[in-house]
């Protein structure tokens, strides 16, 4: 967790290397305190490390903000979550996966397989993704105007059963 008021008071010869922090693959949960903090920088650190960013307006709520974040961390339900999408028709193409800062990939012939790497997911937490699909025109007279488009499943590590 990183709490910053935006004031550079570091007198140590070794300052924090933000690029080094972001390459550790550890979520950094940032807290901006007061009106002078740098929300762009703190949000960037949190987003690139898959952490969270919170604004703390007054000193009296610092403890509550930290307690809420720690409570969220303790409620991690699954780790290494990966969502998979597969086209169910050989002519159907997954054009794009929009998943914010999460890593996505499209593979297979005609981009028929996709995945989104989520990482950890807490209990009762939700994530929304946009899957853009190119659906071909069906000219078959026997068609019943229904087509199975995609199949979605996930892989993850359950913390309780390993």
C-alpha positions in Angstrom: 0.0 0.0 0.0 1.2 3.5 -0.9 0.0 6.6 0.8 1.0 10.0 -0.6 0.2 13.6 0.1 2.0 14.7 -3.0 4.8 16.5 -1.1 8.3 15.3 -1.9 9.9 15.0 1.6 12.2 12.1 0.9 15.6 13.0 2.2 17.1 9.6 1.6 19.7 9.2 -1.2 17.7 6.3 -2.5 14.3 7.5 -3.8 11.4 5.2 -4.8 11.8 3.9 -8.4 8.2 3.7 -9.7 9.1 1.7 -12.8 10.8 -0.9 -10.5 7.7 -1.1 -8.3 5.5 -1.7 -11.4 7.7 -4.6 -12.7 7.4 -6.5 -9.4 4.0 -7.9 -10.5 2.6 -7.1 -7.1 -0.6 -5.1 -6.8 0.1 -1.7 -5.4 -2.9 -0.1 -3.7 -2.5 3.7 -3.7 -4.1 6.3 -1.5 -4.0 10.0 -2.4 -4.2 12.1 0.8 -5.3 15.7 0.7 -5.7 18.2 -2.1 -2.0 18.3 -3.2 -1.5 14.6 -4.1 -0.9 13.6 -7.7 -3.9 11.5 -8.7 -2.7 10.9 -12.2 0.6 9.3 -10.9 -1.1 7.3 -8.1 -3.8 6.0 -10.5 -1.1 5.1 -13.0 0.8 3.1 -10.4 -2.3 1.3 -9.3 -3.5 0.6 -12.8 -0.2 -0.7 -14.1 0.3 -3.0 -11.0 -3.4 -4.1 -11.0 -4.0 -2.4 -7.7 -6.5 0.2 -6.7 -6.5 3.9 -6.2 -8.4 5.7 -3.4 -8.8 9.3 -2.4 -8.6 10.2 1.3 -9.9 13.6 2.1 -9.2 13.9 5.8 -6.7 12.4 8.2 -9.5 11.0 10.4 -10.5 8.5 7.6 -7.1 7.1 6.8 -7.5 4.2 9.2 -10.9 3.3 7.7 -9.6 3.5 4.1 -6.7 1.1 5.0 -9.0 -1.2 6.9 -11.4 -1.4 4.0 -8.6 -2.2 1.5 -7.1 -4.8 3.8 -10.6 -6.4 4.3 -10.9 -6.6 0.5 -7.5 -8.2 0.2 -8.4 -10.8 2.8 -11.6 -11.6 0.9 -9.7 -12.8 -2.3 -11.8 -15.6 -3.6 -9.7 -16.8 -6.6 -6.2 -16.2 -7.9 -4.8 -16.3 -11.4 -8.2 -15.9 -13.0 -8.3 -16.2 -16.8 -11.5 -15.8 -18.8 -11.7 -17.6 -22.1 -13.9 -16.9 -25.1 -14.3 -19.3 -28.1 -16.2 -18.8 -31.3 -18.8 -21.6 -31.8 -19.1 -21.1 -35.6 -16.2 -21.5 -38.0 -17.3 -18.3 -39.9 -17.6 -16.2 -36.7 -14.7 -14.0 -35.8 -13.9 -12.4 -32.5 -12.8 -8.9 -33.6 -11.7 -7.4 -30.3 -11.7 -7.9 -26.5 -12.0 -4.7 -24.5 -11.0 -5.3 -21.0 -9.4 -2.0 -19.8 -6.0 -2.5 -18.4 -6.2 -6.3 -18.3 -4.1 -8.3 -20.7 -6.0 -9.8 -23.6 -5.1 -12.1 -26.5 -6.8 -13.3 -29.6 -5.5 -16.5 -31.2 -6.6 -19.3 -33.6 -7.5 -19.3 -37.2 -9.8 -16.3 -37.9 -9.3 -15.1 -34.3 -11.7 -17.7 -32.9 -10.2 -17.9 -29.4 -9.7 -15.1 -26.9 -8.6 -14.7 -23.3 -8.5 -12.1 -20.6 -6.0 -12.3 -17.7 -7.7 -11.0 -14.5 -5.4 -12.1 -11.7 -7.0 -12.0 -8.3 -10.7 -11.6 -7.8 -12.3 -10.8 -4.4 -15.6 -12.2 -3.1 -18.6 -10.5 -4.6 -16.4 -8.6 -7.1 -17.5 -8.3 -10.7 -15.7 -7.5 -13.9 -17.3 -6.5 -17.2 -15.7 -7.0 -20.6 -16.8 -6.1 -24.1 -16.4 -8.8 -26.8 -16.8 -7.5 -30.3 -17.8 -10.3 -32.7 -18.2 -10.3 -36.5 -21.4 -12.4 -37.2 -21.8 -13.4 -40.8 -25.0 -13.2 -42.7 -26.7 -16.6 -42.8 -28.5 -17.4 -46.1 -29.4 -21.0 -45.3 -33.2 -21.4 -45.8 -33.2 -24.1 -43.2 -31.9 -21.7 -40.6 -34.1 -21.1 -37.6 -32.7 -17.6 -37.1 -30.7 -18.8 -34.1 -26.9 -19.2 -33.9 -24.7 -20.1 -30.9 -22.2 -17.3 -30.9 -19.5 -17.9 -28.2 -18.7 -20.1 -25.3 -17.2 -18.6 -22.2 -15.3 -20.3 -19.3 -12.6 -19.6 -16.9 -9.6 -21.1 -15.2 -8.5 -20.1 -11.7 -6.8 -21.2 -8.5 -9.2 -21.7 -5.7 -7.6 -20.6 -2.5 -9.3 -23.2 -0.3 -8.9 -26.3 -2.5 -5.7 -25.2 -4.2 
